[in-house]
């Protein structure tokens, strides 16, 4: 992808996702992810309806009229985006690839966080950590995140959720809001989820293509595994083959939801032909 095309794509995603974050997600994000508490801001004259428990008696005695303490939410949160860039993310039978939708979701969350003056960081992973960008604030930082999401060429096509979570748990010393965006075509990541959810506010967003849940009866197909590169002839006309295919998808989905919810983390699944906007809004409102 040349520079001109890349900048055009970045701008297109920025316009779409900033509109979503400004008009839809900003308030929901703020109400869902609270700050660490309240911090003293100032004192002002008492007004009718103020809580008498907030009266500052020292200032009141000095000025011979009631003053109250004003507190503000101590916001300063960090959003960490863990995004899957393995080979299976480059699959799609709908309007765009899974990777494109994952990029949009990540960008929307990033702009929602920045709108609330929170820091945002990025970790791109396959079966290894492909890229880590430390959390920072600012529009230019958000645009860099989008560029990396669009441009990153992973060294490995495979997936390892545990590697990403373990790296994040080691490198982030303070509690953070963590979103793992992936198709979760992996197994044995329960322990990593358990450890990460103890320290951080963890949410898994599982994205899948409808074709991955149901194989059409289309005769003999020559199929390639995007993560191993292996090819295989598959008789999609066989009811047994289609049933086994659907069962494998359900096991992957069930493992994901079970492990995240069991350990107190958030979990939501979305097909590429569904609205991730509605899915995220429902999730935020249920948590708020």
C-alpha positions in Angstrom: 0.0 0.0 0.0 1.6 3.3 -1.1 1.6 6.4 1.2 -1.2 8.2 -0.7 -3.5 5.2 -0.5 -2.7 4.6 3.1 -3.5 8.2 4.1 -6.7 8.0 2.2 -7.7 4.9 4.1 -6.7 6.4 7.4 -8.8 9.5 6.7 -11.8 7.4 5.7 -11.7 5.4 8.9 -11.1 8.5 11.0 -14.2 10.2 9.7 -16.4 7.2 10.2 -15.2 6.2 13.6 -14.8 9.7 15.1 -18.5 10.3 14.2 -19.5 7.2 16.0 -17.4 8.0 19.0 -18.6 11.6 19.2 -22.3 11.0 18.6 -22.8 7.5 20.1 -20.1 6.0 22.1 -18.5 9.0 24.0 -21.1 9.2 26.8 -21.6 5.4 26.9 -17.9 4.8 27.2 -17.6 7.5 30.0 -20.4 6.1 32.0 -19.2 2.5 31.6 -15.6 3.0 32.6 -15.4 5.1 35.7 -12.4 6.9 37.1 -10.5 5.9 40.2 -12.6 8.1 42.5 -13.2 11.7 43.3 -10.7 14.4 43.8 -11.1 17.9 45.4 -11.4 20.7 42.8 -12.5 23.9 44.5 -14.9 25.6 47.0 -17.9 27.7 46.0 -20.8 29.4 47.7 -23.5 27.2 48.9 -26.6 27.0 46.6 -30.0 25.8 47.4 -30.2 22.0 47.0 -26.5 21.4 47.8 -25.7 18.5 50.1 -25.0 20.0 53.5 -22.4 17.2 54.1 -20.2 18.9 51.5 -20.0 22.2 53.4 -16.4 23.3 54.1 -16.8 24.6 57.7 -13.4 26.3 57.8 -14.1 28.4 54.8 -17.6 29.0 56.0 -16.4 30.3 59.3 -13.8 32.6 57.6 -16.3 34.3 55.3 -19.3 34.1 57.5 -21.4 32.4 54.8 -21.7 28.8 53.7 -19.3 27.4 51.2 -19.2 23.8 49.8 -16.4 21.6 48.5 -16.6 20.7 44.8 -15.2 17.3 43.7 -14.4 16.0 40.2 -14.0 12.5 38.9 -10.4 11.5 38.9 -10.5 10.2 35.3 -7.0 9.4 34.0 -7.8 5.9 32.6 -5.8 3.8 30.1 -7.4 1.9 27.2 -5.3 -1.0 25.8 -6.3 -2.5 22.5 -5.0 -6.0 21.8 -5.8 -6.7 18.1 -5.4 -10.0 16.3 -3.5 -9.7 12.9 -3.1 -13.4 12.3 -3.8 -15.0 8.9 -7.5 -15.8 9.7 -8.2 -12.1 10.2 -7.7 -11.7 6.4 -10.9 -13.8 5.7 -14.2 -12.3 4.7 -17.3 -13.2 2.6 -19.2 -10.0 3.4 -18.5 -6.4 2.4 -15.0 -6.5 4.0 -12.4 -8.7 5.7 -12.6 -9.4 9.4 -9.4 -7.4 9.8 -11.0 -4.3 8.3 -13.9 -4.6 10.8 -11.5 -5.2 13.7 -9.7 -2.0 12.7 -12.9 0.0 12.7 -13.9 -1.3 16.2 -10.4 -0.5 17.5 -10.5 3.0 16.0 -14.0 3.7 17.4 -12.9 2.6 20.9 -9.7 4.7 20.6 -11.5 7.9 19.7 -14.1 7.3 22.4 -11.3 7.0 25.0 -9.5 10.1 23.7 -12.7 12.1 23.8 -12.8 11.3 27.5 -9.1 12.4 27.8 -7.9 8.8 28.4 -4.7 7.3 27.2 -4.8 4.6 24.4 -2.2 1.9 23.6 -2.1 -0.8 21.0 -0.7 -4.3 20.9 -0.9 -6.2 17.6 -0.4 -10.0 17.9 -0.4 -13.3 16.0 1.3 -16.1 17.9 3.8 -13.5 19.0 3.7 -9.8 19.8 4.0 -8.1 16.4 3.9 -4.5 17.7 3.4 -2.6 20.9 2.6 1.1 21.1 2.7 2.5 24.7 -0.5 4.3 25.8 -0.6 8.1 25.1 -3.2 10.8 24.5 -3.9 12.9 21.4 -5.3 12.8 17.9 -2.0 12.2 16.2 -1.4 9.2 18.5 -4.9 7.8 17.5 -4.1 8.3 13.8 -0.8 6.4 14.3 -2.7 3.5 15.8 -5.0 3.4 12.8 -2.0 3.5 10.4 -0.4 0.6 12.1 -3.7 -1.4 12.1 -3.9 -0.9 8.3 -0.3 -1.3 7.4 1.0 -4.0 9.7 2.3 -7.1 7.9 2.6 -9.9 10.6 5.6 -12.1 10.7 3.5 -15.1 11.6 0.0 -16.2 10.3 -0.8 -18.1 13.5 -2.8 -17.1 16.7 -1.8 -17.3 20.4 -4.2 -15.3 22.7 -2.1 -16.3 25.8 1.1 -14.7 24.4 -0.7 -11.4 23.9 -2.4 -11.4 27.3 0.8 -12.5 29.1 2.9 -9.8 27.5 0.3 -7.1 28.3 0.0 -8.3 31.9 3.8 -8.0 32.3 4.2 -4.6 30.7 1.2 -2.7 32.1 1.9 -2.0 35.7 -1.3 -0.1 36.5 -4.9 -1.2 36.0 -6.2 -0.6 32.5 -9.3 -1.1 30.3 -8.3 -3.9 28.0 -10.2 -5.0 24.8 -9.0 -8.1 23.0 -10.3 -8.0 19.4 -10.0 -11.3 17.6 -11.8 -14.2 16.0 -10.4 -16.3 18.9 -9.5 -19.3 16.7 -7.4 -20.6 19.4 -7.6 -22.7 22.6 -6.0 -23.1 26.0 -6.0 -19.4 26.9 -8.1 -19.8 30.1 -5.2 -19.2 32.5 -4.0 -16.0 30.7 -7.6 -14.6 30.8 -7.9 -15.4 34.5 -4.6 -13.6 35.3 -5.3 -10.6 33.1 -8.9 -10.2 34.5 -7.7 -10.0 38.0 -5.5 -7.0 37.3 -7.4 -5.2 34.5 -11.0 -4.5 33.3 -10.9 -7.1 30.5 -13.3 -7.5 27.6 -13.1 -9.9 24.7 -14.7 -9.0 21.3 -15.0 -12.1 19.1 -15.6 -11.3 15.4 -16.5 -14.1 13.0 -17.7 -14.4 9.4 -21.0 -16.2 8.8 -19.3 -18.6 6.5 -17.2 -19.8 9.5 -20.3 -20.9 11.4 -22.1 -22.7 8.5 -20.5 -24.4 5.5 -22.8 -24.3 2.4 -23.5 -27.4 0.4 -21.4 -26.5 -2.6 -19.8 -29.8 -3.6 -16.1 -30.6 -3.4 -14.1 -27.6 -2.2 -10.3 -27.1 -2.1 -9.8 -25.2 1.1 -6.8 -23.5 2.6 -6.1 -23.0 6.3 -5.1 -19.3 6.6 -3.0 -20.0 9.7 -1.1 -23.1 8.7 -1.1 -22.7 4.9 -2.3 -26.3 4.5 -4.7 -27.2 1.7 -7.4 -29.8 1.9 -10.3 -31.2 -0.2 -13.6 -30.9 1.6 -16.8 -32.5 0.5 -19.3 -29.8 1.5 -22.2 -31.8 0.2 -21.7 -34.3 3.0 -24.2 -33.6 5.9 -21.7 -35.1 8.3 -18.9 -32.8 7.2 -21.2 -29.7 7.5 -22.3 -30.8 11.0 -18.7 -31.3 12.1 -17.8 -27.9 10.7 -20.7 -26.2 12.6 -19.8 -28.1 15.8 -16.1 -26.9 15.6 -17.4 -23.3 15.4 -19.7 -23.7 18.3 -16.9 -25.2 20.5 -14.7 -22.2 19.7 -17.5 -19.8 20.5 -18.5 -21.6 23.7 -14.9 -21.8 24.9 -14.5 -18.0 24.4 -17.7 -17.0 26.2 -17.1 -19.5 29.0 -13.5 -18.5 29.8 -14.2 -14.8 29.7 -17.4 -14.8 31.8 -16.1 -17.4 34.2 -13.2 -15.1 35.2 -15.3 -11.9 35.5 -14.4 -10.5 32.1 -16.7 -9.1 29.5 -17.5 -11.1 26.3 -19.4 -10.2 23.2 -19.5 -11.9 19.8 -20.4 -10.3 16.5 -20.7 -11.6 13.0 -19.3 -9.5 10.1 -22.9 -9.1 8.7 -24.1 -7.7 12.1 -23.8 -4.1 13.4 -20.8 -3.9 15.8 -22.2 -0.5 16.8 -25.4 -2.0 18.2 -23.4 -4.8 19.8 -21.0 -2.4 21.6 -23.8 -0.1 22.7 -25.8 -2.9 24.2 -22.7 -4.1 26.0 -21.9 -0.6 27.4 -25.5 -0.1 28.5 -25.7 -3.5 30.2 -22.5 -2.7 32.1 -23.2 1.0 32.9 
